[in-house]
């Protein structure tokens, strides 16, 4: 499965799209399955990162500095340049800005690891990235759209994401590591869980796409207008991130992780924010969902391309 993982991920995307089209009524049910599936995937990912390595990564000042600069300096500048191509519709612009200005803290760890990036350092950076985006998003929205929309960012979804997708899986992974260090049964469980990476990633991609395709019904006009912006973001960000990697003099593994951090966005966390907006801004959620679909395809491509951009 590891040798053919990219083909499996492409098949999962296609199958999820087909399922979403033929069974749109399953969308809300599948949407509830996203967080548990993603939490299971991250548990398996964290299981492969020793606790001692995570502690060391939290002290990696240059890496953390690069992660902050790429996400909160380079990304806003790229978004500002791309915003001239956004449609004039207020709700669509809000959705695009909301998702592109929030760095991912969940499956970026998995994709970075698949490309040989420093997953343990990305994991160590997640609390900092979550707090920074929660603090800075209102200011960025104010700059881009004005004071009346700056207060759409709420702490609740960010706190819930940290607990469900980071704290709980990480704690379970550390407990499993401790069990495996002392008992043969723990080692068997740890080994069995570690072999589930590719099936879980396949399940996550299928579930995300199948659950979100029905939400796009009636919003295809918005999709057509924002897809080029999302694609442009994925094309530009690796090169912007590479410049920062060189400034901070990071190695290949750290450099790959920074590229993924800059390109991957927090769509699964900001989607509840978009869905909670007034009906007049309902198109914002369509813009966020569209970004999710574009990004999961882009990440499959990144797994192959980023190692060539940042070779060992």
MARBAFI-464893 format. One line per field, with one value per residue: residue in one letter; z, x, y of N, C-alpha, C in turn; residue number from 1. Coordinates in steps of 0.05 Angstrom, whole numbers. Layout:
BEGIN
bati	(a,...)
nup	(Z,...)
neast	(X,...)
nnorth	(Y,...)
caup	(Z,...)
caeast	(X,...)
canorth	(Y,...)
cup	(Z,...)
ceast	(X,...)
cnorth	(Y,...)
fike	(NUM,...)
% end
This chain:
BEGIN
bati	(x,x,x,x,x,x,x,x,x,x,x,x,x,x,x,x,x,x,x,x,x,x,x,x,x,x,x,x,x,x,x,x,x,x,x,x,x,x,x,x,x,x,x,x,x,x,x,x,x,x,x,x,x,x,x,x,x,x,x,x,x,x,x,x,x,x,x,x,x,x,x,x,x,x,x,x,x,x,x,x,x,x,x,x,x,x,x,x,x,x,x,x,x,x,x,x,x,x,x,x,x,x,x,x,x,x,x,x,x,x,x,x,x,x,x,x,x,x,x,x,x,x,x,x,x,x,x,x,x,x,x,x,x,x,x,x,x,x,x,x,x,x,x,x,x,x,x,x,x,x,x,x,x,x,x,x,x,x,x,x,x,x,x,x,x,x,x,x,x,x,x,x,x,x,x,x,x,x,x,x,x,x,x,x,x,x,x,x,x,x,x,x,x,x,x,x,x,x,x,x,x,x,x,x,x,x,x,x,x,x,x,x,x,x,x,x,x,x,x,x,x,x,x,x,x,x,x,x,x,x,x,x,x,x,x,x,x,x,x,x,x,x,x,x,x,x,x,x,x,x,x,x,x,x,x,x,x,x,x,x,x,x,x,x,x,x,x,x,x,x,x,x,x,x,x,x,x,x,x,x,x,x,x,x,x,x,x,x,x,x,x,x,x,x,x,x,x,x,x,x,x,x,x,x,x,x,x,x,x,x,x,x)
nup	(0,14,-28,-69,-53,-72,-117,-92,-61,-101,-123,-79,-76,-124,-117,-71,-92,-130,-96,-66,-105,-123,-77,-44,3,42,57,105,146,135,143,198,209,196,234,274,240,222,271,285,245,257,307,294,265,305,337,314,327,373,442,466,422,405,446,440,390,401,419,376,352,303,265,285,281,226,211,232,204,150,150,172,151,97,74,81,47,-3,-8,-10,-59,-93,-83,-116,-158,-140,-139,-135,-99,-33,7,-16,-21,33,51,22,42,96,98,72,103,149,178,169,219,224,182,153,179,169,112,104,130,95,52,71,107,169,211,266,284,261,289,341,333,329,373,377,325,324,365,345,296,315,343,304,258,262,256,205,173,182,156,103,92,125,186,200,191,219,268,261,275,321,384,397,355,345,394,402,359,373,419,402,356,365,422,447,410,412,467,473,437,463,510,487,467,515,537,498,507,552,549,511,486,480,442,398,388,377,331,296,292,268,216,194,169,112,96,131,116,64,76,102,62,24,56,69,17,-3,35,28,-25,-36,-11,-46,-83,-124,-119,-160,-192,-158,-147,-196,-200,-157,-156,-191,-160,-113,-136,-156,-108,-87,-124,-120,-66,-50,-71,-46,6,2,-3,49,78,62,83,137,140,140,143,96,113,150,117,78,111,125,75,66,110,98,52,64,88,141,133,154,205,202,173,206,226,179,166,207,196,179,136,92,81,64,21,35,61,18,-11,25,27,-25,-26,6,-27,-71,-45,-23,-69,-87,-46,-53,-100,-81,-48,-82,-111,-76,-49,-93,-100,-53,-42,-9)
neast	(17,40,75,41,11,-2,-33,-75,-95,-113,-153,-187,-203,-231,-271,-297,-317,-353,-388,-409,-439,-477,-502,-523,-551,-523,-484,-487,-483,-433,-402,-400,-367,-316,-281,-273,-247,-203,-178,-164,-127,-87,-72,-45,-4,22,38,83,120,168,161,203,229,192,193,245,237,204,238,263,282,292,262,209,206,210,162,124,136,127,72,46,67,88,44,-3,15,17,-36,-59,-40,-65,-118,-137,-158,-204,-276,-325,-365,-384,-391,-366,-313,-301,-303,-260,-216,-220,-207,-157,-122,-113,-70,-60,-68,-74,-82,-37,8,10,13,61,96,93,120,171,181,192,153,148,166,129,85,99,95,41,7,26,15,-40,-57,-34,-62,-114,-109,-92,-125,-174,-152,-128,-174,-200,-164,-169,-224,-254,-281,-331,-333,-292,-302,-320,-290,-285,-268,-284,-287,-232,-210,-238,-218,-164,-167,-195,-168,-114,-95,-122,-111,-54,-43,-63,-28,21,11,5,57,86,63,80,134,139,109,97,48,33,71,54,4,19,50,11,-24,9,13,-33,-34,-38,-89,-122,-112,-132,-186,-199,-192,-231,-278,-279,-284,-331,-368,-369,-380,-438,-450,-437,-476,-512,-477,-439,-424,-394,-353,-326,-303,-268,-233,-187,-158,-146,-115,-74,-52,-32,8,43,59,99,147,151,156,203,241,240,256,310,329,325,360,348,347,335,291,264,255,219,175,161,146,99,69,62,30,-16,-81,-129,-180,-219,-227,-242,-289,-336,-341,-354,-402,-434,-445,-488,-547,-542,-489,-479,-453,-400,-387,-388,-344,-304,-310,-298,-244,-224,-232,-199,-150,-140,-130,-86,-49,-38,-9,33,61,92,120,144,190,225,233,257,308,346)
nnorth	(-24,24,33,44,87,139,130,104,147,182,151,149,202,207,168,189,237,216,187,229,255,216,201,246,255,230,264,300,261,237,281,286,245,261,286,244,206,234,244,192,182,220,201,154,177,208,168,149,186,195,214,241,263,300,337,357,381,423,460,480,535,563,534,542,597,603,578,613,660,644,632,677,723,715,686,721,763,738,724,775,792,756,768,806,780,758,748,801,791,795,754,709,728,734,680,658,688,676,622,618,648,620,575,505,453,400,351,366,350,296,293,321,286,242,262,263,304,342,318,316,365,399,383,399,453,463,484,537,557,552,588,635,643,649,697,733,730,762,814,811,802,850,885,868,868,902,932,910,856,832,808,756,712,662,633,581,537,531,516,468,439,434,402,355,338,343,343,297,252,255,246,193,168,174,145,95,87,85,38,1,2,-28,-75,-135,-141,-88,-72,-101,-79,-26,-34,-55,-12,26,6,23,72,86,63,94,147,144,134,182,221,204,209,264,288,264,281,336,349,349,398,436,444,484,525,530,572,605,569,564,614,618,575,581,618,588,547,578,596,548,539,582,585,544,565,615,597,568,609,630,586,583,632,622,580,524,452,396,363,396,439,418,409,462,482,452,470,524,520,489,494,513,489,452,469,523,519,509,562,590,566,583,636,692,684,717,714,663,640,639,592,556,573,558,502,490,502,461,416,428,431,379,350,378,367,313,317,348,313,284,324,362,336,337,391,405,374,321)
caup	(0,15,-55,-87,-38,-87,-134,-74,-53,-124,-125,-57,-83,-145,-105,-54,-110,-141,-75,-60,-127,-126,-51,-30,29,61,64,133,163,131,155,227,211,188,257,284,221,223,297,284,227,272,328,281,259,330,348,302,336,402,459,470,398,404,465,427,367,412,425,350,348,275,252,294,270,197,209,237,182,125,153,180,135,69,64,76,23,-27,-9,-18,-88,-106,-77,-138,-177,-128,-147,-118,-79,-6,21,-28,-13,62,53,12,61,121,97,63,123,172,172,178,242,227,164,143,193,155,85,107,136,71,34,84,123,198,223,295,289,255,312,363,326,326,392,370,301,331,380,328,277,330,351,281,238,261,245,176,160,183,135,76,87,141,214,205,188,235,292,255,285,348,395,401,336,347,419,397,340,387,437,388,334,373,449,452,396,422,493,468,425,484,527,472,467,542,539,480,518,575,545,484,475,471,418,377,382,364,303,280,287,249,189,185,159,85,96,145,98,42,87,108,36,14,73,66,-9,-5,52,20,-52,-36,-2,-68,-100,-127,-116,-179,-202,-140,-150,-220,-196,-136,-160,-200,-137,-96,-151,-156,-81,-84,-142,-111,-38,-46,-77,-25,30,-2,3,78,86,58,102,164,137,149,128,77,126,161,94,67,130,123,50,71,129,84,31,73,103,163,124,171,230,196,161,224,227,155,167,228,188,171,110,71,76,62,1,47,66,-8,-17,43,18,-51,-20,16,-49,-86,-29,-20,-94,-87,-27,-66,-119,-65,-37,-103,-121,-55,-46,-115,-96,-29,-41,13)
caeast	(0,57,86,19,-6,-12,-55,-98,-107,-128,-177,-204,-215,-251,-293,-311,-333,-376,-407,-423,-458,-499,-516,-519,-563,-504,-464,-486,-474,-405,-389,-395,-346,-290,-264,-263,-228,-178,-166,-151,-103,-67,-62,-26,19,35,49,109,138,174,155,228,235,173,203,267,227,191,259,275,274,293,239,185,207,203,134,109,140,114,43,34,78,87,17,-20,24,8,-66,-64,-35,-86,-145,-147,-172,-228,-301,-333,-385,-373,-391,-345,-287,-298,-297,-233,-197,-222,-193,-129,-106,-111,-53,-70,-55,-82,-70,-11,28,10,24,89,111,94,140,197,184,194,126,149,168,103,67,107,88,12,-5,34,1,-69,-60,-28,-84,-137,-104,-86,-146,-191,-137,-125,-200,-204,-148,-178,-253,-266,-287,-357,-329,-269,-310,-331,-272,-292,-248,-294,-277,-203,-205,-247,-200,-140,-172,-203,-150,-86,-90,-130,-94,-27,-42,-66,-4,42,4,12,86,94,55,97,161,139,94,96,21,34,86,38,-16,33,58,-13,-34,27,8,-59,-31,-48,-118,-135,-110,-151,-213,-203,-196,-258,-299,-279,-295,-359,-386,-370,-391,-466,-452,-430,-499,-523,-456,-419,-413,-373,-331,-310,-289,-247,-214,-161,-143,-135,-94,-51,-40,-16,31,61,69,124,170,153,165,231,257,241,273,338,336,328,380,337,354,315,266,250,246,195,153,154,131,72,56,53,10,-39,-98,-144,-208,-236,-232,-257,-315,-358,-344,-368,-430,-449,-450,-516,-555,-531,-460,-478,-434,-373,-382,-383,-316,-286,-312,-283,-215,-218,-230,-175,-126,-133,-117,-59,-31,-29,12,56,76,112,135,161,217,243,239,275,322,365)
canorth	(0,48,37,53,104,162,120,99,172,192,134,157,228,202,153,207,254,200,181,254,261,197,198,272,254,220,285,308,239,234,304,280,224,272,290,218,193,250,239,166,185,234,183,137,194,215,143,145,208,191,237,256,278,322,357,370,397,447,479,487,563,571,522,555,624,601,571,637,679,635,632,702,744,708,679,745,778,723,727,802,793,740,778,823,762,747,761,823,783,798,728,692,739,728,652,653,700,661,596,620,661,602,552,478,441,371,331,375,333,270,297,328,261,225,274,264,328,339,318,320,393,411,376,416,480,467,502,564,564,556,613,658,649,659,725,750,729,786,837,808,806,878,898,860,872,923,925,896,827,823,793,729,691,654,614,554,516,527,501,441,425,427,380,331,330,344,335,270,232,255,232,165,158,172,122,70,85,76,10,-15,0,-46,-100,-145,-135,-60,-70,-112,-59,-4,-42,-58,15,39,-3,32,99,90,60,116,170,139,138,211,235,196,220,293,296,255,297,364,353,358,425,453,446,512,545,525,597,613,551,570,639,617,553,591,631,567,534,597,596,524,541,603,582,530,582,634,582,561,632,632,563,591,653,610,560,499,428,387,354,419,455,406,414,490,484,441,487,548,515,475,512,502,489,436,485,548,513,516,591,599,556,598,663,698,674,735,707,634,632,636,563,543,579,542,474,488,502,434,397,435,425,350,342,391,353,288,325,358,290,277,347,376,324,346,419,407,347,317)
cup	(0,-13,-74,-74,-54,-104,-116,-66,-76,-127,-103,-63,-104,-134,-86,-70,-121,-120,-67,-80,-127,-99,-35,-2,50,70,93,152,160,143,184,230,205,212,270,266,221,249,297,267,242,295,317,274,284,342,337,309,366,417,463,446,395,423,453,404,377,418,399,342,319,260,260,283,240,193,213,214,157,127,158,168,105,59,61,52,-3,-30,-19,-49,-103,-103,-100,-159,-165,-138,-127,-96,-52,9,10,-20,16,65,45,32,87,121,89,85,148,166,184,202,245,206,149,155,178,127,85,112,112,51,47,100,153,211,253,301,282,278,335,358,327,347,385,345,306,345,362,308,291,336,326,260,238,249,215,161,161,160,107,71,104,168,218,203,205,258,286,267,315,358,396,382,339,372,415,379,355,405,422,370,343,401,454,437,406,449,490,455,445,503,513,471,494,546,522,491,541,570,516,471,465,445,394,369,368,335,286,273,267,221,177,172,132,84,109,128,75,52,92,82,24,29,69,39,-11,12,42,-8,-52,-27,-24,-87,-100,-125,-137,-192,-185,-143,-173,-215,-176,-140,-171,-178,-119,-110,-151,-130,-78,-102,-131,-84,-35,-51,-56,0,26,4,33,89,84,77,129,164,149,131,111,91,137,138,81,85,128,97,53,90,116,64,41,92,122,157,142,197,224,183,180,227,203,156,187,220,180,143,87,63,72,42,11,52,40,-16,0,34,-7,-46,-10,-7,-66,-71,-27,-46,-95,-68,-38,-86,-103,-55,-57,-110,-101,-51,-69,-112,-73,-26,-17,4)
ceast	(17,69,66,1,-17,-35,-80,-111,-123,-154,-197,-218,-237,-276,-310,-328,-357,-397,-423,-444,-482,-514,-512,-530,-544,-484,-464,-476,-443,-389,-382,-373,-318,-272,-255,-242,-202,-163,-151,-125,-81,-56,-40,0,35,49,78,129,144,170,180,235,217,183,227,258,215,212,273,267,273,269,213,184,199,174,117,112,125,84,31,47,76,59,-1,-11,15,-22,-73,-61,-57,-114,-155,-162,-198,-253,-309,-353,-373,-371,-369,-317,-281,-290,-268,-212,-196,-205,-163,-111,-102,-94,-64,-54,-62,-68,-45,11,32,23,53,106,114,115,167,202,185,167,127,152,143,84,73,98,58,0,1,18,-29,-73,-55,-50,-109,-133,-102,-108,-164,-178,-134,-152,-207,-190,-160,-207,-266,-275,-312,-354,-307,-277,-322,-314,-278,-271,-257,-284,-248,-196,-214,-229,-174,-144,-177,-182,-120,-82,-97,-114,-65,-24,-44,-41,19,37,11,42,97,87,73,125,162,126,95,69,20,49,70,16,-4,40,33,-24,-17,23,-18,-58,-44,-78,-133,-134,-130,-180,-219,-208,-224,-280,-301,-292,-324,-378,-389,-381,-420,-469,-447,-454,-509,-501,-434,-408,-391,-349,-313,-293,-266,-227,-188,-144,-131,-113,-69,-37,-22,9,52,74,94,148,173,164,195,250,261,258,302,346,341,348,371,346,331,289,250,239,221,171,143,138,102,56,46,31,-16,-55,-117,-174,-227,-243,-248,-284,-338,-362,-360,-397,-447,-455,-479,-522,-544,-503,-457,-458,-405,-367,-376,-354,-297,-286,-296,-253,-207,-214,-205,-150,-120,-121,-89,-40,-21,-6,37,73,97,130,154,188,236,251,259,288,340,393)
cnorth	(25,54,49,73,127,153,114,125,184,177,142,184,224,188,171,226,240,195,206,262,242,194,224,272,244,241,293,286,236,257,300,260,236,274,264,205,208,246,212,167,199,218,165,152,200,191,138,167,203,217,254,273,302,344,372,389,423,468,488,515,571,559,537,584,623,595,596,657,670,637,659,727,738,702,703,762,765,726,755,805,778,751,796,806,750,762,783,815,781,771,710,702,732,699,646,664,684,636,599,632,644,578,526,468,411,354,341,359,307,273,304,303,243,236,275,289,322,341,325,350,409,407,394,445,485,485,531,574,569,582,637,664,659,689,743,751,754,811,835,812,836,893,892,868,893,913,908,866,816,805,766,707,687,633,585,533,511,510,472,425,417,403,354,320,329,331,305,249,231,241,202,153,155,149,96,66,74,46,-8,-18,-21,-73,-108,-139,-106,-56,-80,-91,-35,-10,-43,-30,30,31,8,60,103,85,83,141,168,144,167,226,229,209,250,301,288,272,326,369,362,388,445,458,474,533,542,550,607,595,559,595,637,595,563,604,609,552,552,598,572,524,560,597,566,547,604,621,575,584,635,610,570,612,641,586,533,476,418,378,377,436,444,411,443,495,475,460,512,543,503,493,498,500,474,450,510,543,518,546,601,590,571,627,667,688,691,729,677,624,629,607,548,548,563,513,470,487,474,415,402,426,396,339,353,377,327,295,334,335,281,300,359,363,331,375,423,379,346,324)
fike	(1,2,3,4,5,6,7,8,9,10,11,12,13,14,15,16,17,18,19,20,21,22,23,24,25,26,27,28,29,30,31,32,33,34,35,36,37,38,39,40,41,42,43,44,45,46,47,48,49,50,51,52,53,54,55,56,57,58,59,60,61,62,63,64,65,66,67,68,69,70,71,72,73,74,75,76,77,78,79,80,81,82,83,84,85,86,87,88,89,90,91,92,93,94,95,96,97,98,99,100,101,102,103,104,105,106,107,108,109,110,111,112,113,114,115,116,117,118,119,120,121,122,123,124,125,126,127,128,129,130,131,132,133,134,135,136,137,138,139,140,141,142,143,144,145,146,147,148,149,150,151,152,153,154,155,156,157,158,159,160,161,162,163,164,165,166,167,168,169,170,171,172,173,174,175,176,177,178,179,180,181,182,183,184,185,186,187,188,189,190,191,192,193,194,195,196,197,198,199,200,201,202,203,204,205,206,207,208,209,210,211,212,213,214,215,216,217,218,219,220,221,222,223,224,225,226,227,228,229,230,231,232,233,234,235,236,237,238,239,240,241,242,243,244,245,246,247,248,249,250,251,252,253,254,255,256,257,258,259,260,261,262,263,264,265,266,267,268,269,270,271,272,273,274,275,276,277,278,279,280,281,282,283,284,285,286,287,288,289,290,291,292,293,294,295,296,297,298,299,300,301,302,303,304,305,306,307,308,309,310,311,312)
% end
